[in-house]
Structure formats: structure tokens, C-alpha cells
Amino acid sequence: MTGIAIYVEGGGDSRDGKAQLRQGFDALLEPQKSAARARKLHWKVVLCGGRGATFDAFQHATATAGSEVVGLLVDAEGPVASSTPHGRVAHLAKRDGWSLQTIAAERVHLMTQCMEAWIAADAEMLAAFYGKNFRSLLPRRRVLDDEPKDAVYTALDAATRDTQKGSYGKIRHASELLRRIRPAIVAARCTSFQHFASWLHGAIAAA
């Protein structure tokens, strides 16, 4: 294996938006990035914008990767019946009609219903970032994989709308928040992140 490339949903249509969100994911995955570089593996996180564009880019990269390990990371968008690799593939096949039969299932990963659940997992960090008038209204369930997407967005808006930074906005705040959330806390509350991080560690260790 020569390196790892992760194709991620998000960043919008602008080059700047994708670059900012890529920097956020790079920071969140710094332990894995450092481990890869310590083994002289190249590391690449690619923000692809829309969901369909992400899948297309992942498929193309997989077909042309050679000895590079290529991973897919997209929002689940809804409840996932099984978080196993084959369960994730089945979820995307049913929801999006994506054909992944020829892809190694362990390379397919989901953000737990939406990326914002990973951010909401670290309530202490959000309170510090938004400061005065931040309200403790984030989802309290222990496992945020079960939190509906709309509920996550509603809670984030309610918690942040009266702060000086204003209501949470993906373009305005997501990149900076991804740099600040603590991976161990996210993994403790989001099994989707735990599975993703573990797969990365395993792939790097096996190189």
C-alpha cells in the first residue's frame, strides 16, 4: 500500500468551501494522518461537494487506485439498520441505489445520520467555541447514531442562535469546529466515527 485517500461528502460547490472543510477533517483525523506519514504513506482527504459527485469520485478513484487504499465517507441521512461494513453498503444500496458489490465493504463509511452529529458529540467544546449565551440544548442521548438528522440540526440552531457567532452554519462554522472537537469524545458517542477511525488505524498498521 502506498497511501490512503478518503472521498468525503460536503464542502458545497466552491473550491474555497471544499478546501476549508478538508482542513477541518484533516485536523479531526490528525492521529491517523500522523500515523500514515510515520509509515511513509501519502495521505489525502478529498471533499467532493454533493452526494452523487462524491460517489462518482470514489468509484473512479477505486478503479484507478493501484496500491492506494480508497475510502468513502458520506452522511447516512437516516437510520442505519446495521453498522457492519455490509450493513453500511446495504444502506447505501437501498437509500441511494448505489452499486457497491465490487467494493471492499470495509472501505465504505457513514457519518451518523449527518456530519453535525459528530460535532454535537462534544458539547463542552461547542460551549467554549460559541461562548456567551450558548444554551445546553444539544441531544443528550448517549449514542448519537440514533439521533434523527433533523433533530441534530434543530438542536444546534437552538443552542447557538443567541450567541455572538450566531446560529450554527455549515459554511461559517463546520471547518473550525471539526478542528476543535476531540476525537475520543466523538468516538465515545458516535459508533460511526469509532468504526471509521478504527478502520483507518487498521489499514495504516497493515501497510
C-alpha positions in Angstrom: 0.0 0.0 0.0 1.3 3.4 -0.9 -1.2 5.6 0.8 -4.8 6.4 1.8 -7.3 8.6 0.0 -10.7 9.4 1.6 -13.5 10.8 -0.5 -15.9 12.8 1.6 -19.3 14.3 1.0 -19.5 18.1 1.7 -17.9 21.4 1.0 -20.5 22.7 -1.4 -19.8 23.8 -4.9 -17.0 26.3 -4.3 -13.3 25.4 -4.2 -12.8 27.5 -1.1 -15.7 25.7 0.8 -14.2 22.3 -0.1 -10.7 23.5 1.0 -11.9 24.7 4.3 -13.9 21.6 5.1 -10.9 19.4 4.0 -8.7 21.3 6.5 -11.3 20.6 9.2 -11.4 16.8 8.5 -7.6 16.8 8.3 -7.4 18.2 11.8 -10.1 15.8 13.2 -8.1 12.9 11.7 -4.7 14.1 12.7 -3.8 11.0 14.7 -4.4 8.8 11.6 -2.7 11.3 9.3 0.4 11.3 11.5 0.4 7.5 11.7 0.2 7.3 8.0 3.1 9.7 7.4 5.2 7.9 10.1 5.0 4.9 7.8 5.8 7.0 4.8 2.3 6.6 3.3 0.8 9.5 1.5 -2.5 10.9 2.9 -5.3 12.6 1.0 -8.7 13.8 2.1 -10.9 14.9 -0.9 -14.1 16.9 -0.3 -16.3 16.3 -3.3 -19.4 18.5 -2.7 -22.6 16.7 -3.4 -23.5 13.2 -2.6 -23.6 11.9 -6.1 -20.3 13.6 -7.0 -18.7 12.0 -4.0 -19.8 8.5 -5.0 -18.7 9.1 -8.6 -15.2 10.4 -7.5 -14.9 7.4 -5.1 -15.7 4.9 -7.8 -13.3 6.5 -10.3 -10.5 6.6 -7.6 -11.1 3.0 -6.7 -10.9 1.9 -10.3 -7.6 3.7 -10.8 -6.0 3.5 -7.4 -3.4 0.8 -7.9 -1.9 0.1 -4.4 -3.6 3.1 -2.8 -6.4 2.4 -0.3 -9.5 4.4 -1.1 -12.3 5.1 1.4 -15.8 6.6 1.1 -17.3 8.8 3.8 -20.9 10.2 3.3 -23.8 11.1 5.5 -26.2 8.2 6.4 -29.1 10.7 6.0 -31.3 8.4 8.1 -31.3 5.4 10.4 -29.0 2.5 9.5 -30.3 -1.0 10.2 -26.8 -2.4 10.7 -23.5 -0.6 11.3 -21.4 -3.5 10.0 -19.5 -3.0 6.7 -22.1 -5.0 4.7 -24.9 -3.2 6.6 -23.4 0.2 5.5 -23.2 -1.0 1.9 -26.8 -2.3 2.1 -28.0 1.0 3.5 -26.5 3.0 0.6 -27.7 0.5 -2.0 -31.3 0.8 -0.6 -31.3 4.5 0.0 -29.3 5.8 -3.0 -29.3 2.9 -5.4 -25.5 2.8 -5.4 -23.9 -0.4 -6.6 -21.0 -1.3 -4.3 -20.8 -5.0 -4.8 -17.3 -4.8 -6.3 -16.0 -2.5 -3.5 -14.4 -3.8 -0.3 -17.2 -3.2 2.2 -14.9 -2.1 5.0 -13.9 0.9 2.9 -17.5 2.3 2.9 -18.3 4.6 5.9 -21.2 6.7 7.1 -21.4 9.9 9.1 -24.0 9.2 11.7 -27.1 10.5 10.0 -25.2 13.7 9.3 -21.8 15.2 10.0 -23.2 17.6 12.5 -23.8 14.7 14.9 -20.1 14.3 15.2 -19.8 18.0 16.0 -22.7 17.9 18.5 -21.0 15.0 20.3 -18.5 17.3 22.0 -20.9 19.7 23.8 -18.2 21.1 26.1 -16.1 22.2 23.0 -19.2 23.8 21.4 -19.9 25.8 24.6 -16.4 27.1 24.6 -16.4 28.0 20.9 -19.7 29.8 20.9 -19.3 31.4 24.4 -21.8 33.7 26.0 -25.5 32.8 25.5 -24.7 29.3 24.3 -27.6 27.1 25.5 -27.3 23.5 26.7 -29.8 22.1 24.2 -27.8 19.6 22.3 -29.0 16.0 22.1 -28.3 14.1 25.3 -28.7 10.5 24.2 -25.5 8.6 24.7 -25.3 7.1 21.2 -25.8 9.9 18.7 -26.0 7.5 15.8 -29.7 7.1 16.8 -30.4 10.9 16.7 -32.5 11.9 13.7 -30.8 14.3 11.3 -33.5 17.0 11.7 -33.2 16.8 15.5 -29.5 17.4 15.3 -29.9 20.5 13.1 -32.7 21.8 15.3 -30.8 21.3 18.5 -27.6 23.0 17.1 -29.7 26.0 15.9 -31.5 26.4 19.3 -28.2 26.1 21.2 -26.3 28.7 19.2 -28.8 31.2 17.8 -28.3 33.7 20.7 -24.5 33.6 20.7 -22.2 36.3 19.3 -21.2 34.0 16.5 -24.8 33.4 15.5 -26.6 30.2 14.6 -24.5 27.2 13.5 -23.8 27.3 9.8 -22.0 24.6 7.9 -20.1 27.1 5.7 -19.4 29.5 8.6 -18.5 27.2 11.4 -18.1 23.5 10.4 -14.5 23.6 9.4 -13.4 25.4 12.6 -15.5 23.1 14.8 -14.0 20.0 13.2 -10.6 21.3 14.1 -11.7 21.6 17.7 -13.8 18.6 18.6 -12.0 15.8 20.5 -11.8 12.5 18.6 -12.0 10.4 21.7 -15.3 12.1 22.8 -16.8 11.8 19.3 -15.9 8.1 19.1 -17.5 7.5 22.6 -20.8 8.9 21.4 -20.8 8.1 17.7 -20.1 4.4 16.7 -19.9 5.6 13.1 -16.8 7.7 13.8 -15.4 4.9 16.0 -15.7 2.4 13.1 -14.2 4.9 10.7 -11.2 5.7 12.9 -10.6 2.1 13.7 -10.6 1.1 10.0 -8.1 3.8 9.2 -5.8 2.7 12.1 -6.0 -0.9 10.9 -5.3 0.0 7.3 -2.3 2.0 8.2 -0.9 -0.6 10.6 -1.3 -3.3 7.9 0.7 -1.3 5.3 
